[in-house]
Each structure stands twice: as C-alpha cells, then as structure tokens.
Amino acid sequence: MEGEVYQTNRESESMPRGCCAAKFRPPVKSKAKFYADLILHFYGDRVKECDPNYYVGSDTTRVYSLDPSGASTATRVIDVFRSTSLIRNYTDAFDTWYSMNPKPTNLDYDKFHELEVRRFYDELTRLGIYKRTGNRKGSSPGLLGNYYNSFAKPYNLLIWHHAFGSDGRVAPYSRTGDINLSICLHPAMDKFIFQGMINVLTTISKSPIKIPRGGFTYLRTKSDYDTLISYLRSLMNEPLVFEGFWG
C-alpha cells in the first residue's frame, strides 16, 4: 500500500485487537487518488484485523469509571464494554434495522444512530459506567449532551467492527454487497481522525468548525459532532473509510 505510516507512542496492548500503533497517511497527489488509497487501505487491510468482540481497548475505556452499585457484575470497565450481552444488544438491533432498511440513506441512518447512541448511553449508565469529569480519580454521571462523542465513538466502533470486521470470522456485510452501509455509517471520531483532518483534509477543504486537537472526549456536543460528520461527507461519500487514518 502506497503511503506513509507515522508511529505514535501509544501502547499496542491498549488498543482494540488487530489495530496498530500508527496512523496511515496516503500522499495527497490528487483527491481521487487519496480517497482511493483510503478505501483500499480500510477494506483491504484494516477490516481484516478487526473483531467486534474486541472493538474497544483501554485507550478508549480509560476515560470512564465503573460504579460498583451499577447493574453490571464486572469489575473492570473494559469488561462491561466487551460483554457479549452488550455487544449483541446493539449489533442485533443494527441488523434488524438494516434488514428493514436495506437501502438506507444518510438521513435514515442518522436518525437510527442518534436513538441508538442515546440507548447505548442509558444502558451503560444503568450498568454503572460513567464518563469521568474533573478529578480523574473521581467519577460522576456523564451528561450525554455535554459528552456526546464519548458515547458515539465506542458505539461507532462496535457497529462498523460488527458490519465489516473479518478477523477470524466472515463479516456479515461487505462493501461490494452493502455499499449503502459504507456510505452512511459514521467513523469513530478520535484523535487519529482529528489529526488526519488537521494535517491532510484541511489542505483539500477548510473545515467549517475548529477541529479538536485532543482525544475523542474533546468533541462534546451533538451539534459539533454532526457538523464534523457533514464535513467528512462533503469531502467523500464514504466517510467511514476515514478510519484509515487510525492505522
């Protein structure tokens, strides 16, 4: 695969299974070639190393706390996120929605996505998962309105790992047979995509809002989240493949 790989100092064991400690940056010789390289990298390389059972690593879950009075019997935050029941709850709902909407539009998916992110937040809260705020040693319930991407990011990871991840399994969907999913699904907005936007995408088209320079929790409101998704869609009709910036 043509392109440069810039190593980061992130520990590999903190990552979801199959992901590497690097961000992929294909050269922008032309917009068409750049987007083609991202598609080839995402579907040719990355999805083959992704397993929905390991959709998040501690690099994501470290920003949450687990309240022992919650409904979960797990003792670690990551075990709550990776529990079979939680995964099946949302992947089954996604499969059902897609079976009833075999040719979804962006608007169709965005409506479903908002409902599911809110349901994901409610279920995690019930299980005792809180977004950490203020003192890192403490925890408090994270308000979805102020920390929308804190719950949208792991949800997005789960859905696209389920849909296209093929590490040790046959993925239920493919870009060839399910191009509408590739078009409408959201990437998991985190610092690797933010860095890709700042270093690469803004050389193609100026962003309508200031792009966060921190991690995924720095994208807070749903309004800002929606604006960045719209920005990515304005550049390419398959924004999911901007996940190729991850590694």
Secondary structure, 3 states (H helix, E strand, C coil): CCCEEEECCCCHHHCCCCCCCEEEECCCCCHHHHHHHHHHHHHHCHHHHCCHHHCCCHHHHCCEEECCCCCCCCCCHHHHHCCHHHHHHHHHHHHHHHHHCCCCCHHHHHHHHHHHHHHHHHHHHHHCEEECCCCCCCCCCCCCCCCHHHHHHHHHHHHHHHHHCCCCCCCCCCCCCCHHHHHHCCCCCCHHHHHHHHHCHHHCCCCCCCCCCCCHHHCCCHHHHHHHHHHHHHHCCCHHHHHHHCC
